[in-house]
Amino acid sequence: MKKIVINFLGNMYYDTRTFNLYNSLEVKGHGVKFIGFDWLTPEFKTIKKKNISITKLSKTRFSIFFYLQFFFSQLHSCLTTKADIYFASDFFSLPVCVITAKIRRAKAFYDSREIYTELPFHDEKPVLKKMFKILEKYLIKSVDRIFTTGEMDSQYLKKLYPIKETFLLRNLPLTKTDIIPIDFHNKFNIPDDSITILYQGIIVKGRGIDTYYKAVQKMVNLYLIILGGGEHLKFYNALANEMKISDRVIFAGKISQDEILNYTAGAFVGLSIIDNISVNNYYALPNKLFEYVMSGLPVIVNDLPQMQKVVNDHDIGEVIKNTNEDELISVLKNWNENRDLYKTKKENCKKASLELNWEKEFSNVYHLFE
């Protein structure tokens, strides 16, 4: 069985995609090593096990030192670990995987989990954005296999770079049938007659949080649960105070993969309303959408093509236009008053989860690792 090293600028215990990939390959009998880094989890301490290495990093305003520390630490770990495949789980891990694969005469796989060079914050630094595009274009030619999270992502990459083939591996969760919903009302002392809406994922601008805040401000019985962490956590904490909704916005923190779906299932509805401010956002098909579905939680998304298609194909929720909080509120009120309609959406989620699961998705690409 081939030996595989998975590299990631992140912590797999809080990342569904790398967590599932690592465990699926290990179950198949591969020798798998995970090399990751964590700078976002409070009080996190470096983990060094035989096959799992997650190094604590510190990020200051001088980002160059952060990335240099990450690069050389990852390079050292890879060069001292012999493998058949070096798997880059993100753009930042791509250079090390390509370099190591060439030295080791192994294969380099690239998980293009997003259109990285088209992330919104790169628009503020056009020179850096251009440099990243040049780097990705150069490195991607040396990659043996490229994975994407959506069909439109694949089409975009093929137009952007001289590549002929990509492989679809969507951000789907493992099948879970023993979900025990967390009682948010009891856990966070939320009134029984209130509606709980859920956002889970990284806390950054452009992911719809501003829209959810506006809805909470307008709808007095609405509570927003946020699962996750991110660089803009302090910003949204302060904004909740400024908008006088901090008592109805609950930051529940980062939840481990073992517990995440129990938390997901505790809400009334799952939200994935993403600002259409970049190519990357336009093609969004995030893992939280599928985690909501696996938990039997009806979803509300905005009219971005890939999310809209999933929702409409399976009738698992509602699509609103753009990032309109009034439309969001309208859907919530309709579902709250029409529980038969809401129940139908929940049942459709359960049916969809039989198809939208990691086991089925990974089986389509596993032959590439054999």
N, C-alpha and C positions, 0 to 999 in steps of 0.2 A: 504494500500500500504506500502511496506517495506521502512524503512528509511536506507539510504546508505551514508557512509562517504568515499569520494575519497581522498586518500593521495598521494602526489607527491612531489619529490624533484625538483620542477620546477614551472613555471608559466603557468597556463592553457590558458591564453590569447595569448601565443605564442606557444602553443602546440596543434596541431590539434586533437590528439587522446583524451586527457583528456577533451578538450573543447567540442568535440562532445559527449562524454560519459555523461558528466555532463548535457548538454542540452537535450539529448535524454531521460534520466531518469526523468528529471524535467518535460518535456512535457508529459510523461506518467503518471504523477501525484505522483511520489515518492517524499518523503522529502529527498533532497540531500544536503550534505554539502561538500565543497571542501576545503582541507587544503593543501596549497602549500607554496613554498619558492622560492625566486628570489635573486640571487647574481650576475647575468650577465647583467641585463638591466641597463644601465647608468641612474642615477638620479631617479631610481625607489623608490617609497615610499610605505611602508606597507599598505595593504588594509585590512580593517576589516569590513565586512558586516555581515548580519545575517547568510547567508549560504555560504559566500566565505571569506576565510582567506588566504591571501598571505603575508608572512612575509619576510621583507628585511633581508638578511644575508650578512655578509662580510667574504670573504675567503682570508686568508693570506697564507704564506708558511707553517704555522703550521696547516695542514688540520684537525688534530685531534680535535681542538677546534671548527672548523666549523661543523664537523659531530656530536659532542656532543651537540652543541647548537641546531642543527636540530633535533636530536633524542629526547631530553627532551622537546623541544617545541612541537613537533608533538605528543609525548606521552601524554602530558598534555591536548592538544586539543582533542585527541581521548577519553581519559578517562572521560572527562567532557562532552562528546557528546554521548548520547545513540543512538544506531543504530542496525539494524538487520544484516547489511553487512558492513564490513570494507574492502575497496578495495585498495590494494597496487598497485599503477600505475608504480612502478619501484622496483628494488631490494632493494634500501635503505629504502623504506617504508615498506618492508615486515616484519621486526622484530616487529615494533610497531603494525601493523595490527594483527599479530598473537597473541601478548601479550594481546592486548585489546579485541580481539574476545574471548579469553579464559576467561578473567575476566568477560566480559559481557555476556558470554554464547551465543555469536553471531557467524556468519560465517565470515571467512576470504577468500577473493578472491585475486589472484595474477596475475597481468598482466606482463607476461614475454615478454616485448616488444623487447627484444634482448637477446642474449646469454651473459648475463652480465659478467660472469666469464671468458669469452673468448674475451673480448675487447682487442685490441692491446696493450694498455698501461700497462696492467697487466703483460705482459711478462717481463717488466723491474723490477717487484717486485714479484718474484715467491712465496715467503713465504706468502705475502698478498693474492695472487691469490688462494693459497691452503686453506687459512683460509676462504675466501669468498665461496669457493666450499663446504667446510664442513658446514658452516653456512646455505647456501642455501639448502643443502641436508637435514639438520636437520629441518629447518623451513617448507620446502615444504610438509613434511609429515602431517603438521597440517593445510594445506590449503584445503578448500572445493572445489574450482574451480580454474583452471589454464587456462589462455588465452595466445595464441601466435599470432604472426603476419604472420606466414607462415607455410606451411605444413612440410617443412624440419626442422623448429625450433621444432615443436612438436615431430618429429621422434627423433631428437637429445636429447631432454629432457627425453624422455621415455627410451632411452638407458643409459642416465647418472644417472637418479634417479629412485627409485622404485615407479613410478606413472603409472597408467593405462590409464588415460583419460585426454585429453586437449581439448580446444575449440578454433577454429580458428576465429580470429577477426582481419582482415587485416587493415592496416593503410589507409583507404579510406576516401576521403573528402565527405562532404555533397554535394548533387546535387545543382548545381547553374547554372541557365540559363540566368541570367541578368548580365553577366560578361562584364565589360567595360574596355578594355585593356588600361593600362598606356602607354603613348607615351614616351618610353625611349629616343628616339632620341631628342625629344624636351625638356624633363625634364632634361636630363644630357648633352645636347648640343653635341650629337653624330652625325657625318656626315650621311646623308641619304643613302649613298652607302655602309655603313658599316654593318656588321653582328653582331647581339647581341646574345650572348649565356648566359644562366642563370644557376646559382647554387643557390639553396635555402636550408637552413638547418643550422645545427650547424657548426661553423667554427673550425674544428680540423684537425689534420694531419690524413692521411689515407682515406680521403673522395674525393680524385681526384683533389683537388685544384692545386696541383703541376703540374698535367697533363694539366689542363686548362691554367695555366701560360705559360707552354712551347708552347702550341698552339698559344696563344696570341703573344708570342715573335716571332714566325715564320710567322704568318699571319698578315700583317700590317693593314688590314681593319677589324680586329676582336676585339670586345669589350666584356669583361666579366662583367656581373652584378652579385653581390653576395648579397643575401637577408638572413639576419640572424646575429647572434652573437655567440660568443664562446670564450673559453680560449686562442685560438691561433690567435685571431684577430690581435694583435700587431705583431706577427711573420709574418703573411702573408702581412700585411701592409709594413713591412720592406723589405720582400722578393720582393714585387712588385717594390719598389724603387731600390733595388739592381739589379734587372733584367731589369730596365729601361722601365717598362711597366705600371707604376703607373697612367699614363694619360689614359690608356685603361682598367684599372681594377677599377670598381666602387663598393664601399661598401655602399649599400643603407640602411643598418641597419635592425632592426627587424620590421616586419610588422604585424599588428594585424590580427586576423582571419577574420574579416569583410572585409579586403582589400586584403588579400594575393593573391587570385586568379585573381584579377584585375591586380596586378603586374606580376603575373606569365604569364598571357596571352600577356603581352607586348613584350616578347622576340621572337626571331626567332626559338630557339630550347632550350629544357630543358636537363640538363646534370645530369647523375647519374653514374659516373664512379668511382668505389670504389676499393681501393687497396686490393688485395687478400692476406692479411697479417695475418689473424686470422680466426678462425672458425666463429666468429660472423660476420665478413665482408663477408665471403664466402656465408653465408646464407642471405645476405642483401636483404630486400624488403621494402625500405623506403617509407614514406608517400609522399615525394616530387615527386616520380615517378608517383603516382596516381593524385597528384595535377596538374602536367603537363598535364596529360590526360584529366582531368576535364576541364582544360582551353583550350583544343584544341591545345596543343603545342606538336609537334612531339618530340620524345626523342632519345637520344643517350646513351646507357648503355654499360658496358663491359660484358664479357661472364661469369658472375656469374649465377648459375643455376636458381634461383627464378626470378630474374629480366629478364633474357633472355627468360624464358618461357612466361612471361606476354607480352613482346614485340613481340615475334614471334606468339603467339596465336592470337593477335589482330592486327598485322601488323601496329603498331603505331610508328615505328621508326627503328633504326638500332643498331645492336650489333657489337662492335669492340672487338678485342682481347686484353686482359689485360688492361694496361693503356698506350696505344700507341697514342701519340699526332699526329703522322703523319696520322694514320687511322682516327682520329677525324677530322682533317683538310680535308681529302679526302671526307668524308661524307658531311661536311659542304659545300664544293665547289660544289659537285654533286647536292645537294638540291638547292643551290643558282642558279645554271645554269638550272636545270630541275625543273621548278616550278610546272609542272603537277604532277610529282612524289611527290613533297612536299605537294601539295594540297590534294593528295590522303591520305597521312599520317595524315593530319589534319582532314579530314573527318572520317577516321578510329578512331581517338581519340574521336570524338563526339559519334560515335556508341558504342565504348567501355565504355564510361562514363555511359551509360544506365545500364550497369551491374556492373561496378566498382565504386560503390558509397556507402556511409556510411549507408544510410537508408536500402538498401537491405542487406548489411552485418550484421548490428546490429539486424535486424529482425530474423536472424538465431540463435541468442544466447539470445535474450531478455527473453525467458522463464526462464532462470537461475536466473533472478533478481526478478521474480514475487513471 
